[in-house]
Amino acid sequence: MPTLNWLKKEFDYGYDSGNVVSRFPNKVRRSEENRIGGSYRQVFRRCIKPFLTSDAQVLELGPGKGAWSRSILNLIPSGKLQTVDFQDASQWLAPEQYDGRLSCHQVTDNSFDCIGAESIDFFWSMGVLCHNNQTHVREILTNSFSKLRPGAHSCHQFADWKKLNRYGWRRGGVPIEFQQMEDDEIWWPRNSTADMVDIATSIGWEVVQRDLGLLRRDGLILLRKPI
């Protein structure tokens, strides 16, 4: 299932986690946070906010309806956010309302050809790499590498089956029968922190932190492009 064709079709309804920075989560966000074993508010404060200046150039992969996008835009009043998605995210994010500060790119592959070389200060994704097998993860981290400026950071949530085993499959909302199935048959393919580190370092990324430790079910890796 985690083929490009599946990923292009699965989220056409527009995924939305609500307001990720509000002190009191809505029902949808609370349910998601229970499954991942963490707080979106804390993730935003620790994984995104420290890397954003008011004029930052930000790249987000798989924004859906823009739960994270809107909070990012609030922190970069003189910067710009570019989103890349298999879906037309502009129908949900309404870039015309942001005076040129938001561009939504609908793509058909993981090439990142729509993004200028060495133009990005920070690259972010949540709920994307967890649905990609390791071949696609490598493709995403490889093709995005040249788009970041030297010294820029990149942070991504990813599936970690070792953490999932400890946290509990039922509790984490992942079908336990996936353990007996091939990666191309499931929407939560095998991955681990060690594998993410190996993939990233082989491409040339510096691993700032293997796992920020904010999610009990999943990993959050923080990378940096060398200067």
N, C-alpha and C positions, 0 to 999 in steps of 0.2 A: 503493500500500500504506500509506503513513503517514496513513491516514484514522483517525478515532476508532474506527470499528468494527474495523479491523485491530489497532490498539494495544490495544483491550480484550481481544482474543482471543490475541494472540501470546505474552504472558508469563504465561499462566494456570498454568504449571508452577512459577513462582516462581524468579526469577533469583537466583543466589547467587555472590558472588565470594570467599567464604571470609573469613578474618580479615584485614582490610585494614591493620591496624597491627602485626601480628607482624613480627619481624625477618626471619623466613624464610618466604616465601610458599609455599602449597601449589601443586600442579600446575595447578589451575584459575586461580588468581590469577597465577601466573607466565606462563601462556599469554596472559591478558588484558593483562598489563603489557607483554609483548613486542609485542602488536598496537598498543597505544596509545603505546608509546615513553615510558613513565614509571613511577614507583613510586607505588602507592596509599598506602604509608606516608608518603611525602613529601607527597602531596596532602593527606592528613589533617592532617599537622603544619603545613602552610602555609595551607591553604584553610579549615579548619574549627576546629581547636584555638584559634587566636588570638581567635576571635570568641565563644567559649563561656565564660560564667561558670558557677559551680556551680548557680545558680538560673535559668539561661537558658531561655527559651521558644523551642523550635526547631520548624521546619516542614521536612519532607522530602517531596519528590515522587518517587514511584515507588520505594519501598524494596525491593520484591521480598521475598526471605527475610531481609533485614535486615543485610546485611554491614556497611553504614555505620551503620545504626541502633544496633546494639549498642555500637559504639565511641563514638557520640555519647552514649548513655545513661550510659556509664561516666564521662563528664566533667560530667554535670549531675545530681548526686545529689539536689539539692533543686529541680531544674527539671522541665521537661516536654517530651516530644517528641510531636508530632502528625505522622502520616504520611497521605498522600493517594495513593491508587492505584486503578486500575480493577479490581484484584483484591482479594480479601479477605485482606489481609496479616496479619490477626490469627491466621489458621490457622498461620502460620509464626513470627510474632513473640511470640505468647502474652502479650498486654498484661496479663493477670491476674497475671502474675508480677512486675509492676513497681509495685505499690501506687499505681496512679493516675498514674504518671509517663509512661505511654505510651498514646496513643489512636490507633487505626488506622481511618481513614475510607475506606470503599469508595465511590467516586463514579462517575458516569456522564458527567461533562463536566469542563471546565476552569474552572468558575465559582469554586471555592474557597468556596462558600457555607457550608461546614461549619466554617470558621475565623473566629474573631471579629475584628472590625476593630481594627487597631493593637494586636495582641496578641503579635506575633512579634518576637523579637530577632535571629533568624538563619534564613535560608531556603536550603536546599541541594538539589541534585540531581546525580546521576551516571548517565550512560547513559539519559537521558530525552530531553532536547532534541535529541540527535543523531538521534532517530527521528521527530521532529516537523518538518513543513514550516514555513516562515516564518510562515504564517498562524496556525498553532497556537502557535508560539513567542511571537508577539505577544500572543495571547490569554492564555497562561500568565503572561507578565510583566505584562500589564495587570491581570488579575484578582487577582493576588497582591499587587500594589503597596499596596492599601489595607489589607492584613492585617498589614503590617509597621509597627512603631513608627518614628517619625521618628528617623533616625540608624542604623537597623538595616541590616545587610549581607545580601547575597544572592549566592551563588556557584554557578555552573552550568557543567558540561561541555557542549560543543556541537560539532557537526560543522563542520570548516573544510576545504573542498575544496582550498584553496590549500596548506594544510599537508599534506593527504593526498597531493596531487600530488608534493610534495617528498619525503615519507616513503616513498611507494610503496603502490599499491593492494593488491597481493598481500601485501606485508609487513604492511599495516594490516588485512587480513582483510575488505576491502570489494570485492565483485565489480567488475572493471573495466568490464564491460558496462553498469553503471549510468550511465556517462558518456553513453551514447547513448539513455537512457530518460528519461521524464518523472518528475517528483518523485512524482506520485501512483502510480507503478508500482514504486517502490523503497523499501527500508527505511532508506536513508541519504540523505535529501534534501539538496539543495544549501543551503549556508550558508557564511558567512565571518565573520571577526572584524569587518570593516567593517560588514557587514549587522547583526550583533548589536549593535554600538555604535549604529547608526542607529535600530534598533527600540527599544532601551532608553532612549535619550535622548529620543525622540519621546514616550515614555510619561511621562517625568519622573524616571527614575532618574539618579543621578550614576554615572558610570563611574569607579570607583577605579582599576581596571587592566583594560585591554582584553583582555589574555591574560596569565595568570600565568606562562606559559612552562614549565610542568612536564610537559606532554605534547607529544611530537613530532608525533603524528598529529592531535590534537584541540585545541580551544581551551578555556580555563577563564577565564570572565569574572567579575570581582568588581564588584558593584554596591552602591550605598548609597542608601537613601531619604533625601532632604534633610530637614534639621531645620526 
